[in-house]
């Protein structure tokens, strides 16, 4: 078995560190050739000394010289997308829209993209899609839900014909079952206390508002080419069924495992094979129940807003994602109440002007900037 060369953009975050766990578990199978961070250089230096990558990337120019001095064996670069050059598979674990260049360069170079940065595909779907046909390019999702769908779809040779619907499961976040009145004054600490997953602050807040699930709906549309009418969301608090695909003959395929992000990470690294480390193995004698319920879209309005932006298409998803990032940042900073996250996003979407014609990277970047301006203006005038 040949060694797979792995590069990780965003190696200091939750997905990045868990990717290194997978590599540690099977060092004969995976070799780390690149690591990159925005500014967390202490973590990067420690990781690089352990895994000895050829290239490290540091977006923060002020910290690059310190990294070069600490890691004389590695080439230090500015652009995280340069990690692609010597890799077989690139894990894009960058947070937010900043991950777009890594996505574009990986696919353009004909490499496998292990995508944990949903925003780049959501915002720039029209730009990313043509690159997926680049010879050698593969896009394997790392999100547990989309990885589950990816696995379920391996049971059909005609997904465009035989898929009836995709069902994305949602844990419901820390506020599942709460009413709007009960959520009026929740704190940042409460919103960050996810009952199932250990994630970064931005995605954890998105999970609490169900925007994370809304973005996953848009991502599922982009990844698997199904209409929004064929994508449903159900709340599943145990987070054991990670998503399902229903086929035209009535059969539903589901992927089940205990919550452990190292399973979808390992799946993406080894694809089309599987790793040998059993992350998320279920003790079936102890699994007593699996519950499902419809989401409360009246209280958790961000899910419905994502459907609106997705169905609008064009640059609307980029605008939505940008406005959401600004609103979440304001909430984390204590400048916005939790219920007002959805309100800011909804008012921002009212200002969106749809782009007509072919969409380029510049159009996506412009829509992202416009979404941020709209959300910041609303915050400043509240």
C-alpha positions as CSV (number, residue, x, y, z in Angstrom):
1,X,0.0,0.0,0.0
2,X,1.4,3.4,-1.0
3,X,1.6,6.3,1.4
4,X,-1.0,9.0,1.0
5,X,0.5,12.5,1.3
6,X,-1.7,14.8,3.4
7,X,-1.8,18.6,3.7
8,X,-4.0,20.3,6.3
9,X,-5.1,23.9,5.9
10,X,-6.4,25.0,9.3
11,X,-4.3,22.4,11.2
12,X,-4.8,24.2,14.6
13,X,-8.6,23.8,14.7
14,X,-10.8,21.0,15.7
15,X,-10.9,19.2,12.3
16,X,-7.1,19.8,11.8
17,X,-6.1,18.3,15.1
18,X,-8.4,15.3,14.7
19,X,-7.0,14.8,11.2
20,X,-3.6,14.4,12.9
21,X,-5.1,11.9,15.3
22,X,-6.1,9.8,12.2
23,X,-2.5,10.1,10.8
24,X,-1.1,9.0,14.2
25,X,-3.3,6.0,14.3
26,X,-2.1,4.8,10.8
27,X,1.4,6.3,10.2
28,X,2.3,3.7,7.7
29,X,-0.6,4.8,5.5
30,X,-0.5,8.6,5.8
31,X,2.3,11.2,5.6
32,X,1.8,14.9,6.5
33,X,3.5,17.0,3.9
34,X,1.9,20.4,4.7
35,X,0.4,22.3,7.6
36,X,-1.1,25.7,7.6
37,X,-2.7,28.2,10.0
38,X,-3.9,31.7,10.1
39,X,-2.1,32.8,13.3
40,X,-1.9,30.0,15.8
41,X,1.8,29.5,15.4
42,X,2.5,27.8,18.8
43,X,0.2,24.9,17.8
44,X,1.6,24.9,14.3
45,X,5.2,24.7,15.5
46,X,4.4,21.8,17.9
47,X,2.6,19.9,15.1
48,X,5.4,20.5,12.6
49,X,8.1,19.3,15.0
50,X,6.1,16.0,15.4
51,X,5.2,15.4,11.7
52,X,8.1,17.2,9.9
53,X,6.1,18.5,6.9
54,X,8.0,19.9,3.9
55,X,5.8,23.1,3.8
56,X,4.1,25.2,6.5
57,X,1.8,28.1,5.7
58,X,1.2,31.1,8.0
59,X,-1.3,33.7,6.8
60,X,-0.2,36.2,9.5
61,X,2.8,38.0,8.0
62,X,4.0,39.3,11.4
63,X,4.4,35.7,12.7
64,X,6.0,34.1,9.6
65,X,9.6,34.9,10.6
66,X,9.2,33.3,14.0
67,X,7.9,30.1,12.4
68,X,10.8,30.1,9.9
69,X,13.3,30.4,12.7
70,X,11.6,27.6,14.7
71,X,11.2,25.2,11.8
72,X,14.4,25.3,9.7
73,X,13.6,22.0,8.0
74,X,10.4,23.4,6.4
75,X,9.6,25.9,3.7
76,X,7.4,28.7,5.1
77,X,4.9,30.3,2.8
78,X,2.2,32.9,3.1
79,X,-0.7,31.4,1.1
80,X,-2.4,28.4,2.6
81,X,-3.4,27.3,-0.9
82,X,0.3,26.6,-1.6
83,X,0.0,23.5,0.6
84,X,-1.7,21.8,-2.3
85,X,1.4,21.4,-4.4
86,X,3.0,18.2,-3.0
87,X,-0.2,16.6,-1.5
88,X,-2.4,13.8,-2.7
89,X,-5.2,14.9,-0.5
90,X,-5.8,18.4,1.0
91,X,-8.0,18.8,4.1
92,X,-9.6,22.2,4.0
93,X,-10.4,23.0,7.6
94,X,-10.2,26.7,7.3
95,X,-13.0,28.5,9.0
96,X,-15.4,30.6,6.9
97,X,-15.1,32.2,3.4
98,X,-11.3,32.4,3.8
99,X,-11.2,28.8,2.8
100,X,-12.2,29.4,-0.8
101,X,-8.7,29.7,-2.3
102,X,-7.7,26.3,-0.9
103,X,-10.8,24.7,-2.4
104,X,-10.2,26.3,-5.8
105,X,-6.5,25.5,-6.0
106,X,-6.9,21.9,-4.8
107,X,-9.5,21.0,-7.4
108,X,-7.7,23.0,-10.1
109,X,-4.6,21.0,-9.4
110,X,-6.5,17.7,-9.8
111,X,-6.1,16.6,-6.2
112,X,-8.6,15.1,-3.7
113,X,-10.2,17.7,-1.5
114,X,-11.4,16.6,1.9
115,X,-13.8,19.5,2.5
116,X,-14.6,20.6,6.0
117,X,-14.9,24.3,4.9
118,X,-18.6,24.3,3.8
119,X,-18.6,28.1,3.3
120,X,-16.4,27.9,0.2
121,X,-18.7,25.5,-1.6
122,X,-21.9,27.2,-0.4
123,X,-20.8,30.7,-1.4
124,X,-18.9,29.8,-4.5
125,X,-20.8,26.8,-5.8
126,X,-21.1,28.1,-9.4
127,X,-17.3,28.7,-9.5
128,X,-16.4,25.4,-7.7
129,X,-18.6,23.1,-9.8
130,X,-16.7,23.3,-13.1
131,X,-13.4,22.6,-11.3
132,X,-14.8,19.2,-10.1
133,X,-14.4,17.9,-13.6
134,X,-10.6,18.6,-13.6
135,X,-8.8,15.3,-14.3
136,X,-7.8,13.7,-11.0
137,X,-10.0,16.1,-8.9
138,X,-12.2,14.6,-6.2
139,X,-14.3,16.3,-3.6
140,X,-15.0,14.1,-0.5
141,X,-17.0,15.9,2.2
142,X,-15.8,15.8,5.8
143,X,-19.0,17.1,7.4
144,X,-20.5,14.1,9.1
145,X,-23.9,14.6,7.4
146,X,-22.5,14.9,3.9
147,X,-20.0,12.2,4.4
148,X,-22.9,9.9,5.4
149,X,-24.8,10.8,2.2
150,X,-21.7,10.2,0.2
151,X,-21.4,6.7,1.7
152,X,-25.1,6.0,1.2
153,X,-24.9,7.0,-2.5
154,X,-22.3,4.3,-3.1
155,X,-25.3,1.9,-3.1
156,X,-26.5,3.2,-6.5
157,X,-25.0,3.5,-9.9
158,X,-27.6,6.0,-11.1
159,X,-27.9,8.7,-8.3
160,X,-29.4,11.2,-10.7
161,X,-32.3,8.9,-11.4
162,X,-32.7,6.7,-8.4
163,X,-32.4,9.2,-5.5
164,X,-35.8,10.3,-4.2
165,X,-34.7,12.5,-1.3
166,X,-31.8,13.2,1.0
167,X,-32.6,13.5,4.7
168,X,-30.0,15.5,6.8
169,X,-30.1,14.8,10.5
170,X,-29.6,17.6,13.1
171,X,-28.8,17.2,16.7
172,X,-30.9,20.2,17.5
173,X,-28.0,22.0,19.2
174,X,-28.0,23.1,22.8
175,X,-31.4,24.7,22.6
176,X,-33.5,21.9,21.2
177,X,-37.0,22.1,22.5
178,X,-36.7,25.6,23.8
179,X,-39.3,28.2,22.9
180,X,-38.6,31.7,21.5
181,X,-39.4,33.2,24.9
182,X,-36.9,30.9,26.7
183,X,-34.2,31.9,24.2
184,X,-34.5,35.6,24.6
185,X,-31.6,36.1,27.0
186,X,-29.3,33.0,26.4
187,X,-25.6,33.6,26.9
188,X,-22.6,32.9,24.7
189,X,-21.5,30.2,27.1
190,X,-24.9,28.5,26.9
191,X,-24.8,28.7,23.1
192,X,-21.3,27.2,23.0
193,X,-22.4,24.2,25.1
194,X,-23.2,21.7,22.3
195,X,-24.6,18.5,23.7
196,X,-22.9,16.2,21.2
197,X,-20.0,17.6,19.2
198,X,-16.8,19.4,20.1
199,X,-16.4,22.1,17.5
200,X,-15.0,25.6,17.0
201,X,-17.0,28.6,18.3
202,X,-18.4,29.8,14.9
203,X,-19.8,26.4,13.8
204,X,-21.1,25.7,17.4
205,X,-23.1,29.0,17.3
206,X,-24.4,28.1,13.8
207,X,-25.5,24.7,15.3
208,X,-27.4,26.5,18.0
209,X,-29.4,28.6,15.5
210,X,-29.7,25.8,13.0
211,X,-27.9,27.9,10.4
212,X,-25.3,25.2,10.3
213,X,-28.0,22.8,9.1
214,X,-29.3,25.4,6.6
215,X,-25.8,25.8,5.2
216,X,-25.6,22.0,4.9
217,X,-28.8,22.0,2.9
218,X,-27.2,24.4,0.4
219,X,-24.0,22.3,0.5
220,X,-26.0,19.1,-0.2
221,X,-27.6,20.7,-3.2
222,X,-24.2,21.7,-4.5
223,X,-22.5,18.4,-3.7
224,X,-25.1,15.9,-4.9
225,X,-27.0,17.8,-7.5
226,X,-30.5,17.3,-6.0
227,X,-33.2,20.0,-5.8
228,X,-34.1,21.8,-2.6
229,X,-37.5,20.0,-2.7
230,X,-35.6,16.7,-2.3
231,X,-33.6,17.8,0.8
232,X,-35.2,17.5,4.2
233,X,-34.0,18.1,7.7
234,X,-35.0,16.0,10.8
235,X,-33.9,16.5,14.4
236,X,-32.2,13.4,15.8
237,X,-30.8,14.2,19.2
238,X,-28.7,11.0,19.6
239,X,-26.5,11.9,16.5
240,X,-26.1,8.3,15.7
241,X,-27.8,8.4,12.3
242,X,-25.7,10.9,10.5
243,X,-27.9,11.2,7.4
244,X,-30.0,9.1,5.1
245,X,-30.8,8.7,1.4
246,X,-34.2,7.5,0.2
247,X,-34.3,5.8,-3.2
248,X,-37.2,5.6,-5.7
249,X,-38.0,2.0,-4.7
250,X,-38.7,3.1,-1.1
251,X,-35.4,1.9,0.3
252,X,-33.7,4.2,2.8
253,X,-29.9,3.8,3.3
254,X,-28.5,5.4,6.5
255,X,-25.0,5.7,7.9
256,X,-24.8,5.1,11.6
257,X,-21.9,5.5,14.1
258,X,-21.3,7.2,17.4
259,X,-20.3,10.9,17.1
260,X,-16.6,11.0,16.2
261,X,-15.4,13.3,13.5
262,X,-12.3,11.1,13.0
263,X,-14.5,8.7,11.1
264,X,-15.5,11.0,8.2
265,X,-12.0,12.5,8.2
266,X,-10.5,9.0,7.8
267,X,-13.1,8.2,5.1
268,X,-12.0,11.3,3.1
269,X,-8.3,10.5,3.6
270,X,-8.5,6.9,2.5
271,X,-11.3,7.1,-0.1
272,X,-12.2,5.0,-2.0
273,X,-10.8,2.6,0.6
274,X,-11.4,2.7,4.4
275,X,-9.1,3.1,7.3
276,X,-8.6,0.3,9.8
277,X,-9.2,2.3,13.0
278,X,-12.8,1.8,14.2
279,X,-13.8,5.4,15.2
280,X,-17.4,5.6,16.3
281,X,-18.1,1.9,16.7
282,X,-21.5,1.2,18.1
283,X,-22.3,-1.2,21.0
284,X,-25.7,-2.3,19.7
285,X,-26.6,-4.0,23.0
286,X,-26.4,-0.5,24.6
287,X,-28.1,1.6,21.9
288,X,-31.7,1.7,23.3
289,X,-33.5,4.2,21.0
290,X,-33.3,6.5,18.0
291,X,-35.6,9.6,18.0
292,X,-36.6,11.8,15.1
293,X,-38.7,15.0,14.9
294,X,-39.3,17.9,12.5
295,X,-37.3,21.1,13.2
296,X,-38.9,24.1,14.8
297,X,-38.4,26.6,12.0
298,X,-40.5,29.3,13.7
299,X,-38.1,29.5,16.6
300,X,-34.9,28.5,14.7
301,X,-35.5,30.8,11.7
302,X,-32.0,30.5,10.2
303,X,-32.9,27.2,8.6
304,X,-35.7,28.7,6.6
305,X,-33.6,31.6,5.6
306,X,-31.0,29.3,4.2
307,X,-33.6,27.5,2.1
308,X,-34.7,31.0,0.8
309,X,-31.1,31.9,-0.2
310,X,-30.5,28.5,-1.7
311,X,-33.6,28.6,-3.9
312,X,-32.7,32.1,-5.0
313,X,-29.3,30.7,-6.2
314,X,-26.7,32.9,-7.8
315,X,-24.8,35.0,-5.3
316,X,-27.5,34.8,-2.6
317,X,-25.8,31.9,-0.7
318,X,-22.6,33.9,-0.6
319,X,-24.4,36.9,0.7
320,X,-26.2,34.8,3.3
321,X,-23.0,33.1,4.5
322,X,-21.2,36.5,4.9
323,X,-24.1,38.1,6.8
324,X,-24.2,35.1,9.1
325,X,-20.5,35.3,9.8
326,X,-20.8,39.0,10.8
327,X,-23.9,38.3,13.0
328,X,-22.2,35.4,14.8
329,X,-19.1,37.4,15.4
330,X,-21.2,40.2,17.0
331,X,-23.0,37.6,19.2
332,X,-19.7,36.1,20.3
333,X,-18.4,39.6,21.1
334,X,-21.5,40.3,23.3
335,X,-22.9,43.0,20.9
336,X,-25.9,41.0,19.7
337,X,-28.5,38.9,21.4
338,X,-28.9,35.3,20.2
339,X,-32.5,35.8,18.8
340,X,-31.3,38.8,16.8
341,X,-28.8,36.7,14.8
342,X,-31.6,35.6,12.5
343,X,-33.1,39.1,12.4
344,X,-29.8,40.6,11.2
345,X,-29.4,37.9,8.5
346,X,-33.0,38.4,7.3
347,X,-32.7,42.1,7.1
348,X,-29.4,41.7,5.3
349,X,-30.9,39.4,2.7
350,X,-33.5,42.1,1.9
351,X,-30.5,44.2,0.6
352,X,-29.2,41.5,-1.7
353,X,-29.1,42.3,-5.4
354,X,-29.0,39.1,-7.5
355,X,-26.2,38.8,-10.0
356,X,-27.3,37.9,-13.5
357,X,-25.2,35.9,-16.0
358,X,-22.1,33.7,-15.4
359,X,-20.8,34.0,-11.9
360,X,-17.0,34.4,-11.4
361,X,-14.8,34.3,-8.4
362,X,-14.8,38.1,-8.4
363,X,-18.6,38.1,-8.2
364,X,-18.6,35.7,-5.3
365,X,-16.0,37.9,-3.5
366,X,-18.1,41.0,-4.2
367,X,-21.3,39.3,-2.9
368,X,-19.4,38.2,0.3
369,X,-18.2,41.8,0.8
370,X,-21.7,43.1,0.2
371,X,-23.3,40.7,2.7
372,X,-20.8,41.8,5.3
373,X,-21.5,45.5,4.7
374,X,-25.2,45.0,4.9
375,X,-25.0,43.1,8.2
376,X,-22.5,45.6,9.7
377,X,-24.8,48.5,8.7
378,X,-27.7,46.8,10.4
379,X,-25.6,46.2,13.5
380,X,-24.5,49.8,13.6
381,X,-27.9,51.3,13.2
382,X,-29.8,49.0,15.7
